[in-house]
Amino acid sequence: MAIQSITALAPSESLFKTDKAMQPTAYEAQQNFGNYLKEAINDLNSKQQTSDMMTEKLVRGDNVELHDVMIAAQKATITLNATMEVRNKVIEAYQEIIRMPV
């Protein structure tokens, strides 16, 4: 098995170019950010639903492993906590911007 040199993974100059044509407009950046938030919330929702579904199956006595239920519940909890922390940081940043003198 050959080991590749890490110098081949060095960042290229094209990554650091500030070409005006490559930069998105303010509207595009806003749309991209909005889409990112929608995807994150949809992911959170799907993990919560999966956790709820697996918990219901366990309560009904269906063929589901307890460790799978616990893993799904922990994934949902961690995702919810991360989402809440991001929300708190966004609110904190917004409040800081509002407090800035004009």
OpenMM code with the backbone's topology and positions (N, CA, C; nanometers):
from openmm import Vec3, app, unit

residues = "MET ALA ILE GLN SER ILE THR ALA LEU ALA PRO SER GLU SER LEU PHE LYS THR ASP LYS ALA MET GLN PRO THR ALA TYR GLU ALA GLN GLN ASN PHE GLY ASN TYR LEU LYS GLU ALA ILE ASN ASP LEU ASN SER LYS GLN GLN THR SER ASP MET MET THR GLU LYS LEU VAL ARG GLY ASP ASN VAL GLU LEU HIS ASP VAL MET ILE ALA ALA GLN LYS ALA THR ILE THR LEU ASN ALA THR MET GLU VAL ARG ASN LYS VAL ILE GLU ALA TYR GLN GLU ILE ILE ARG MET PRO VAL".split()
positions = [
    Vec3(0.0841, -0.1170, 0.0000),
    Vec3(0.0000, 0.0000, 0.0000),
    Vec3(0.0889, 0.1237, 0.0000),
    Vec3(0.0688, 0.2094, -0.0963),
    Vec3(0.1500, 0.3294, -0.1097),
    Vec3(0.0942, 0.4409, -0.0224),
    Vec3(0.1841, 0.5158, 0.0389),
    Vec3(0.1438, 0.6289, 0.1215),
    Vec3(0.1635, 0.7561, 0.0416),
    Vec3(0.0586, 0.8345, 0.0286),
    Vec3(0.0665, 0.9578, -0.0475),
    Vec3(0.1243, 1.0690, 0.0381),
    Vec3(0.1952, 1.1562, -0.0275),
    Vec3(0.2534, 1.2705, 0.0416),
    Vec3(0.1442, 1.3709, 0.0757),
    Vec3(0.1577, 1.4353, 0.1909),
    Vec3(0.0582, 1.5349, 0.2280),
    Vec3(0.0756, 1.6642, 0.1502),
    Vec3(0.1887, 1.6806, 0.0830),
    Vec3(0.2071, 1.8017, 0.0025),
    Vec3(0.1136, 1.8024, -0.1165),
    Vec3(0.0678, 1.6857, -0.1584),
    Vec3(-0.0274, 1.6794, -0.2693),
    Vec3(-0.1628, 1.7338, -0.2274),
    Vec3(-0.1868, 1.7405, -0.0985),
    Vec3(-0.3146, 1.7888, -0.0479),
    Vec3(-0.3112, 1.9365, -0.0132),
    Vec3(-0.2023, 2.0048, -0.0474),
    Vec3(-0.1913, 2.1472, -0.0155),
    Vec3(-0.2976, 2.2251, -0.0913),
    Vec3(-0.3517, 2.3291, -0.0297),
    Vec3(-0.4554, 2.4079, -0.0966),
    Vec3(-0.4013, 2.4785, -0.2192),
    Vec3(-0.4796, 2.4783, -0.3222),
    Vec3(-0.4366, 2.5435, -0.4451),
    Vec3(-0.4692, 2.6920, -0.4397),
    Vec3(-0.4083, 2.7669, -0.5251),
    Vec3(-0.4308, 2.9105, -0.5278),
    Vec3(-0.5730, 2.9443, -0.5687),
    Vec3(-0.6356, 2.8561, -0.6437),
    Vec3(-0.7713, 2.8852, -0.6899),
    Vec3(-0.8719, 2.8905, -0.5753),
    Vec3(-0.8387, 2.8270, -0.4635),
    Vec3(-0.9294, 2.8311, -0.3500),
    Vec3(-0.9309, 2.9670, -0.2824),
    Vec3(-0.8223, 3.0416, -0.2965),
    Vec3(-0.8099, 3.1675, -0.2272),
    Vec3(-0.8298, 3.2883, -0.3173),
    Vec3(-0.8692, 3.2677, -0.4403),
    Vec3(-0.8942, 3.3795, -0.5298),
    Vec3(-1.0185, 3.4542, -0.4864),
    Vec3(-1.0147, 3.5833, -0.4999),
    Vec3(-1.1306, 3.6659, -0.4671),
    Vec3(-1.1886, 3.7242, -0.5946),
    Vec3(-1.2096, 3.6393, -0.6904),
    Vec3(-1.2651, 3.6805, -0.8181),
    Vec3(-1.4096, 3.7249, -0.7987),
    Vec3(-1.4438, 3.8406, -0.8520),
    Vec3(-1.5794, 3.8946, -0.8362),
    Vec3(-1.6844, 3.8042, -0.9005),
    Vec3(-1.6479, 3.7341, -1.0069),
    Vec3(-1.7449, 3.6485, -1.0752),
    Vec3(-1.7811, 3.5267, -0.9907),
    Vec3(-1.6915, 3.4837, -0.9022),
    Vec3(-1.7166, 3.3648, -0.8224),
    Vec3(-1.7964, 3.3962, -0.6967),
    Vec3(-1.7973, 3.5204, -0.6514),
    Vec3(-1.8675, 3.5564, -0.5287),
    Vec3(-2.0178, 3.5676, -0.5560),
    Vec3(-2.0976, 3.5048, -0.4694),
    Vec3(-2.2423, 3.5144, -0.4896),
    Vec3(-2.2921, 3.6541, -0.4534),
    Vec3(-2.4028, 3.6898, -0.5123),
    Vec3(-2.4644, 3.8172, -0.4776),
    Vec3(-2.5253, 3.8058, -0.3388),
    Vec3(-2.5668, 3.9187, -0.2839),
    Vec3(-2.6267, 3.9174, -0.1500),
    Vec3(-2.7541, 3.8331, -0.1498),
    Vec3(-2.8317, 3.8422, -0.2562),
    Vec3(-2.9553, 3.7644, -0.2651),
    Vec3(-2.9238, 3.6150, -0.2694),
    Vec3(-2.8244, 3.5757, -0.3502),
    Vec3(-2.7877, 3.4343, -0.3594),
    Vec3(-2.7350, 3.3823, -0.2260),
    Vec3(-2.6549, 3.4630, -0.1579),
    Vec3(-2.6023, 3.4218, -0.0280),
    Vec3(-2.7158, 3.4049, 0.0722),
    Vec3(-2.8139, 3.4953, 0.0667),
    Vec3(-2.9283, 3.4861, 0.1564),
    Vec3(-3.0098, 3.3599, 0.1267),
    Vec3(-3.0289, 3.3300, -0.0005),
    Vec3(-3.1036, 3.2103, -0.0388),
    Vec3(-3.0288, 3.0844, 0.0034),
    Vec3(-2.8961, 3.0831, -0.0164),
    Vec3(-2.8169, 2.9666, 0.0227),
    Vec3(-2.8231, 2.9449, 0.1736),
    Vec3(-2.8142, 3.0521, 0.2502),
    Vec3(-2.8214, 3.0408, 0.3958),
    Vec3(-2.9592, 2.9924, 0.4384),
    Vec3(-3.0631, 3.0456, 0.3745),
    Vec3(-3.1992, 3.0016, 0.4054),
    Vec3(-3.2192, 2.8541, 0.3746),
    Vec3(-3.1658, 2.8095, 0.2607),
    Vec3(-3.1770, 2.6684, 0.2247),
    Vec3(-3.1004, 2.5802, 0.3234),
    Vec3(-2.9840, 2.6278, 0.3673),
    Vec3(-2.9062, 2.5525, 0.4650),
    Vec3(-2.9846, 2.5373, 0.5955),
    Vec3(-3.0478, 2.6445, 0.6402),
    Vec3(-3.1266, 2.6369, 0.7636),
    Vec3(-3.2458, 2.5429, 0.7486),
    Vec3(-3.3125, 2.5484, 0.6335),
    Vec3(-3.4264, 2.4586, 0.6101),
    Vec3(-3.3820, 2.3130, 0.6140),
    Vec3(-3.2684, 2.2832, 0.5502),
    Vec3(-3.2175, 2.1458, 0.5499),
    Vec3(-3.1819, 2.1001, 0.6910),
    Vec3(-3.1220, 2.1883, 0.7697),
    Vec3(-3.0849, 2.1528, 0.9065),
    Vec3(-3.2084, 2.1254, 0.9910),
    Vec3(-3.3111, 2.2065, 0.9755),
    Vec3(-3.4342, 2.1862, 1.0518),
    Vec3(-3.5058, 2.0599, 1.0057),
    Vec3(-3.5062, 2.0330, 0.8762),
    Vec3(-3.5666, 1.9095, 0.8256),
    Vec3(-3.4921, 1.7874, 0.8778),
    Vec3(-3.3588, 1.7965, 0.8862),
    Vec3(-3.2793, 1.6862, 0.9408),
    Vec3(-3.3128, 1.6640, 1.0873),
    Vec3(-3.3243, 1.7715, 1.1625),
    Vec3(-3.3632, 1.7618, 1.3035),
    Vec3(-3.4999, 1.6966, 1.3165),
    Vec3(-3.5938, 1.7395, 1.2354),
    Vec3(-3.7290, 1.6847, 1.2398),
    Vec3(-3.7301, 1.5353, 1.2075),
    Vec3(-3.6548, 1.4951, 1.1065),
    Vec3(-3.6536, 1.3529, 1.0693),
    Vec3(-3.5917, 1.2676, 1.1796),
    Vec3(-3.4886, 1.3195, 1.2478),
    Vec3(-3.4287, 1.2434, 1.3577),
    Vec3(-3.5247, 1.2332, 1.4755),
    Vec3(-3.5989, 1.3400, 1.5024),
    Vec3(-3.6979, 1.3357, 1.6097),
    Vec3(-3.8081, 1.2350, 1.5771),
    Vec3(-3.8548, 1.2342, 1.4523),
    Vec3(-3.9602, 1.1409, 1.4127),
    Vec3(-3.9119, 0.9971, 1.4182),
    Vec3(-3.7875, 0.9742, 1.3760),
    Vec3(-3.7317, 0.8393, 1.3823),
    Vec3(-3.7233, 0.7915, 1.5261),
    Vec3(-3.6779, 0.8789, 1.6140),
    Vec3(-3.6691, 0.8436, 1.7555),
    Vec3(-3.8067, 0.8120, 1.8130),
    Vec3(-3.9057, 0.8944, 1.7817),
    Vec3(-4.0418, 0.8703, 1.8300),
    Vec3(-4.0981, 0.7387, 1.7777),
    Vec3(-4.0749, 0.7110, 1.6492),
    Vec3(-4.1261, 0.5887, 1.5881),
    Vec3(-4.0630, 0.4654, 1.6531),
    Vec3(-3.9313, 0.4709, 1.6756),
    Vec3(-3.8635, 0.3561, 1.7359),
    Vec3(-3.9056, 0.3374, 1.8813),
    Vec3(-3.9297, 0.4461, 1.9526),
    Vec3(-3.9764, 0.4364, 2.0910),
    Vec3(-4.1155, 0.3733, 2.0963),
    Vec3(-4.2027, 0.4135, 2.0050),
    Vec3(-4.3369, 0.3541, 1.9991),
    Vec3(-4.3298, 0.2051, 1.9698),
    Vec3(-4.2411, 0.1667, 1.8774),
    Vec3(-4.2261, 0.0244, 1.8455),
    Vec3(-4.1794, -0.0531, 1.9678),
    Vec3(-4.0875, 0.0051, 2.0435),
    Vec3(-4.0377, -0.0624, 2.1636),
    Vec3(-4.1484, -0.0781, 2.2669),
    Vec3(-4.2304, 0.0252, 2.2851),
    Vec3(-4.3392, 0.0208, 2.3827),
    Vec3(-4.4436, -0.0829, 2.3428),
    Vec3(-4.4718, -0.0937, 2.2126),
    Vec3(-4.5711, -0.1912, 2.1657),
    Vec3(-4.5197, -0.3333, 2.1677),
    Vec3(-4.3888, -0.3499, 2.1824),
    Vec3(-4.3321, -0.4839, 2.1862),
    Vec3(-4.2918, -0.5355, 2.0496),
    Vec3(-4.2802, -0.4476, 1.9518),
    Vec3(-4.2358, -0.4896, 1.8186),
    Vec3(-4.0902, -0.5335, 1.8249),
    Vec3(-4.0453, -0.5929, 1.7174),
    Vec3(-3.9096, -0.6450, 1.7100),
    Vec3(-3.8114, -0.5300, 1.6823),
    Vec3(-3.7684, -0.4644, 1.7888),
    Vec3(-3.6712, -0.3569, 1.7779),
    Vec3(-3.5755, -0.3683, 1.8967),
    Vec3(-3.4491, -0.3465, 1.8702),
    Vec3(-3.3480, -0.3589, 1.9750),
    Vec3(-3.3444, -0.2331, 2.0614),
    Vec3(-3.3253, -0.2517, 2.1897),
    Vec3(-3.3212, -0.1395, 2.2833),
    Vec3(-3.2054, -0.0451, 2.2520),
    Vec3(-3.0902, -0.1015, 2.2153),
    Vec3(-2.9763, -0.0141, 2.1876),
    Vec3(-2.9999, 0.0725, 2.0642),
    Vec3(-3.0742, 0.0210, 1.9651),
    Vec3(-3.1073, 0.1021, 1.8475),
    Vec3(-3.1987, 0.2186, 1.8853),
    Vec3(-3.2922, 0.1919, 1.9758),
    Vec3(-3.3828, 0.2971, 2.0226),
    Vec3(-3.3042, 0.4040, 2.0975),
    Vec3(-3.2137, 0.3613, 2.1838),
    Vec3(-3.1341, 0.4557, 2.2619),
    Vec3(-3.0407, 0.5376, 2.1725),
    Vec3(-2.9838, 0.4753, 2.0723),
    Vec3(-2.8959, 0.5482, 1.9787),
    Vec3(-2.9761, 0.6521, 1.9024),
    Vec3(-3.0938, 0.6153, 1.8547),
    Vec3(-3.1781, 0.7103, 1.7815),
    Vec3(-3.2193, 0.8260, 1.8724),
    Vec3(-3.2514, 0.7963, 1.9979),
    Vec3(-3.2907, 0.9016, 2.0914),
    Vec3(-3.1731, 0.9949, 2.1193),
    Vec3(-3.0544, 0.9416, 2.1351),
    Vec3(-2.9374, 1.0254, 2.1605),
    Vec3(-2.9024, 1.1111, 2.0400),
    Vec3(-2.9154, 1.0551, 1.9189),
    Vec3(-2.8914, 1.1344, 1.7979),
    Vec3(-2.9883, 1.2521, 1.7919),
    Vec3(-3.1138, 1.2250, 1.8220),
    Vec3(-3.2142, 1.3317, 1.8193),
    Vec3(-3.1842, 1.4366, 1.9256),
    Vec3(-3.1436, 1.3934, 2.0436),
    Vec3(-3.1120, 1.4864, 2.1515),
    Vec3(-2.9916, 1.5727, 2.1181),
    Vec3(-2.8874, 1.5111, 2.0658),
    Vec3(-2.7667, 1.5864, 2.0298),
    Vec3(-2.7960, 1.6859, 1.9187),
    Vec3(-2.8731, 1.6439, 1.8195),
    Vec3(-2.9079, 1.7345, 1.7106),
    Vec3(-2.9912, 1.8515, 1.7613),
    Vec3(-3.0850, 1.8244, 1.8506),
    Vec3(-3.1673, 1.9313, 1.9081),
    Vec3(-3.0817, 2.0285, 1.9898),
    Vec3(-2.9909, 1.9753, 2.0709),
    Vec3(-2.9038, 2.0613, 2.1508),
    Vec3(-2.8135, 2.1475, 2.0630),
    Vec3(-2.7600, 2.0894, 1.9572),
    Vec3(-2.6750, 2.1662, 1.8655),
    Vec3(-2.7548, 2.2757, 1.7962),
    Vec3(-2.8766, 2.2436, 1.7570),
    Vec3(-2.9626, 2.3426, 1.6922),
    Vec3(-2.9957, 2.4565, 1.7882),
    Vec3(-3.0231, 2.4240, 1.9116),
    Vec3(-3.0533, 2.5272, 2.0107),
    Vec3(-2.9326, 2.6164, 2.0371),
    Vec3(-2.8128, 2.5591, 2.0391),
    Vec3(-2.6921, 2.6388, 2.0603),
    Vec3(-2.6669, 2.7325, 1.9424),
    Vec3(-2.6888, 2.6836, 1.8211),
    Vec3(-2.6734, 2.7697, 1.7035),
    Vec3(-2.7753, 2.8825, 1.7083),
    Vec3(-2.8983, 2.8498, 1.7446),
    Vec3(-3.0008, 2.9530, 1.7575),
    Vec3(-2.9610, 3.0583, 1.8606),
    Vec3(-2.9112, 3.0133, 1.9738),
    Vec3(-2.8694, 3.1070, 2.0775),
    Vec3(-2.7565, 3.1974, 2.0294),
    Vec3(-2.6617, 3.1423, 1.9560),
    Vec3(-2.5503, 3.2226, 1.9047),
    Vec3(-2.5987, 3.3233, 1.8004),
    Vec3(-2.6935, 3.2840, 1.7175),
    Vec3(-2.7479, 3.3760, 1.6165),
    Vec3(-2.8215, 3.4903, 1.6857),
    Vec3(-2.8999, 3.4591, 1.7868),
    Vec3(-2.9714, 3.5632, 1.8611),
    Vec3(-2.8723, 3.6553, 1.9311),
    Vec3(-2.7689, 3.5977, 1.9886),
    Vec3(-2.6665, 3.6784, 2.0557),
    Vec3(-2.5966, 3.7712, 1.9560),
    Vec3(-2.5648, 3.7209, 1.8382),
    Vec3(-2.5010, 3.8038, 1.7352),
    Vec3(-2.5947, 3.9142, 1.6895),
    Vec3(-2.7220, 3.8827, 1.6729),
    Vec3(-2.8201, 3.9832, 1.6326),
    Vec3(-2.8304, 4.0933, 1.7382),
    Vec3(-2.8360, 4.0553, 1.8636),
    Vec3(-2.8438, 4.1543, 1.9705),
    Vec3(-2.7183, 4.2410, 1.9755),
    Vec3(-2.6049, 4.1806, 1.9474),
    Vec3(-2.4803, 4.2574, 1.9457),
    Vec3(-2.4798, 4.3596, 1.8304),
    Vec3(-2.5325, 4.3193, 1.7167),
    Vec3(-2.5410, 4.4119, 1.6023),
    Vec3(-2.6368, 4.5264, 1.6334),
    Vec3(-2.7474, 4.4937, 1.6985),
    Vec3(-2.8450, 4.5974, 1.7334),
    Vec3(-2.7848, 4.6993, 1.8301),
    Vec3(-2.6975, 4.6540, 1.9201),
    Vec3(-2.6362, 4.7440, 2.0175),
    Vec3(-2.5259, 4.8318, 1.9588),
    Vec3(-2.4822, 4.8037, 1.8372),
    Vec3(-2.3736, 4.8811, 1.7776),
    Vec3(-2.4186, 5.0252, 1.7501),
    Vec3(-2.3342, 5.1209, 1.7819),
    Vec3(-2.3701, 5.2592, 1.7501),
    Vec3(-2.3592, 5.2847, 1.6007),
    Vec3(-2.4445, 5.3712, 1.5531),
    Vec3(-2.4446, 5.4014, 1.4096),
    Vec3(-2.3477, 5.5091, 1.3756),
] * unit.nanometer
topology = app.Topology()
chain = topology.addChain("A")
for resn in residues:
    res = topology.addResidue(resn, chain)
    for name in ("N", "CA", "C"):
        topology.addAtom(name, app.Element.getBySymbol(name[0]), res)
